[in-house]
Amino acid sequence: MIQHLPPESSTMTALRNSLSDEELTAQADEGEPEKGRWSQDHQLMAACYDVLRRIEHVLICVNTESKQRWPAHPEPMRRPGAAPKKPTRSKLSASGADRLFSLINGGAA
């Protein structure tokens, strides 16, 4: 029955507060929020967090002159039932490969 209590319940709070510093550190390091239970409020807060991070990213990009200095796109907050996204590699097109080949061989001049 205790496992199904909400995380903010008095019982769960008391159990969390009774953990030693080492146990808290271990749980923080091994935490997998995608396997936890979130209420609708938590889901909405995570969505707001993601939107705020995207707005911040756009604001930084708009006020940065060089594209090379733009920060990486923010990762969305991990949610229950969703594994972390794996980084994807962009594919090099044939025209891009030709352009890269010409630049490497002195074609930029």
Protein Blocks (a to p, Z undefined) as FASTA:
>chain_A
ZZmpcfkbmklmmmmmmpcfklmmmmmmmgcfklmccdfklmmmmmmmmmmmmmmmmmmm
mmpmblklpccdddddddehiacdddddddddfklmmmmmmmmnopmZZ
